Amino acid sequence: MSSKITVAEYRAENTAKLVKLEQRQISIFKILQNVEKSMDKINGQVQDNKTNITKVTTVGSIFVFIIPVIVSLILKLL
C-alpha cells in the first residue's frame, strides 16, 4: 500500500515549510543588522585609534628633531 497525500495536504505541508523558512530568514536578517551595528561601532573605534597613532607619531617625530637642537643650544651656552 502506498500512502498518497491529497493536494490540500501537500499544499498545507509546503505552506508550513515556507512559513518556517520565512521565520528563519527574518531571524537571519535581524542577526545581520546587529552585526552591521557592531561593525559600525568597531570601525569608529579603529578610526579613533588611527587618529591617535598619527598624533603620537607626529609628536614623537617633532621631539626627535627638537630635543637634540635644544640640547646642543644648552651645551653651547654652557
RODO-2510 file (C-alpha; in nm, 4 decimals, decimal comma):
residues 78
     n   res          X          Y          Z
     1     m     0,0000     0,0000     0,0000
     2     s     0,1379     0,3358    -0,0923
     3     s     0,0310     0,6343     0,1105
     4     k    -0,0921     0,9055    -0,1183
     5     i    -0,1389     1,2546     0,0081
     6     t    -0,4017     1,4850    -0,1211
     7     v    -0,3330     1,8126    -0,2959
     8     a    -0,4656     2,0028     0,0057
     9     e    -0,2293     1,8162     0,2402
    10     y     0,0611     1,8777     0,0034
    11     r    -0,0184     2,2485    -0,0118
    12     a    -0,0578     2,2724     0,3646
    13     e     0,2762     2,0964     0,4164
    14     n     0,4537     2,3241     0,1700
    15     t     0,2908     2,6326     0,3205
    16     a     0,4129     2,5290     0,6662
    17     k     0,7650     2,4795     0,5284
    18     l     0,7574     2,8222     0,3618
    19     v     0,6418     2,9893     0,6832
    20     k     0,9235     2,8184     0,8727
    21     l     1,1784     2,9306     0,6120
    22     e     1,0447     3,2859     0,6248
    23     q     1,0836     3,2937     1,0027
    24     r     1,4428     3,1732     0,9684
    25     q     1,5092     3,4404     0,7070
    26     i     1,3715     3,7116     0,9359
    27     s     1,5931     3,5828     1,2162
    28     i     1,8988     3,5900     0,9887
    29     f     1,8235     3,9474     0,8803
    30     k     1,7944     4,0589     1,2449
    31     i     2,1303     3,8981     1,3230
    32     l     2,2847     4,0715     1,0200
    33     q     2,1523     4,4083     1,1371
    34     n     2,3140     4,3537     1,4777
    35     v     2,6413     4,2558     1,3101
    36     e     2,6308     4,5704     1,0948
    37     k     2,5738     4,7874     1,4032
    38     s     2,8694     4,6220     1,5754
    39     m     3,0863     4,6695     1,2665
    40     d     2,9992     5,0399     1,2515
    41     k     3,0943     5,0780     1,6181
    42     i     3,4229     4,8908     1,5697
    43     n     3,5063     5,0901     1,2565
    44     g     3,4581     5,4121     1,4533
    45     q     3,6940     5,2868     1,7236
    46     v     3,9511     5,1867     1,4619
    47     q     3,9339     5,5332     1,3071
    48     d     3,9838     5,6924     1,6502
    49     n     4,2848     5,4684     1,7097
    50     k     4,4340     5,5618     1,3732
    51     t     4,3956     5,9300     1,4600
    52     n     4,5607     5,8802     1,7989
    53     i     4,8503     5,6855     1,6459
    54     t     4,9034     5,9629     1,3928
    55     k     4,9091     6,2238     1,6709
    56     v     5,1601     6,0236     1,8769
    57     t     5,3804     5,9632     1,5739
    58     t     5,3748     6,3331     1,4829
    59     v     5,4601     6,4487     1,8346
    60     g     5,7312     6,1833     1,8616
    61     s     5,8864     6,2906     1,5325
    62     i     5,8865     6,6539     1,6406
    63     f     6,0587     6,5669     1,9684
    64     v     6,3212     6,3591     1,7871
    65     f     6,4267     6,6710     1,5964
    66     i     6,3711     6,9378     1,8646
    67     i     6,5392     6,7732     2,1658
    68     p     6,8860     6,7429     2,0016
    69     v     6,8645     7,1079     1,8938
    70     i     6,7731     7,2176     2,2472
    71     v     7,0499     7,0037     2,3977
    72     s     7,3072     7,1459     2,1585
    73     l     7,1929     7,5023     2,2351
    74     i     7,2184     7,4365     2,6084
    75     l     7,5664     7,2913     2,5658
    76     k     7,6784     7,5937     2,3607
    77     l     7,5512     7,8289     2,6317
    78     l     7,7487     7,6474     2,8995
***
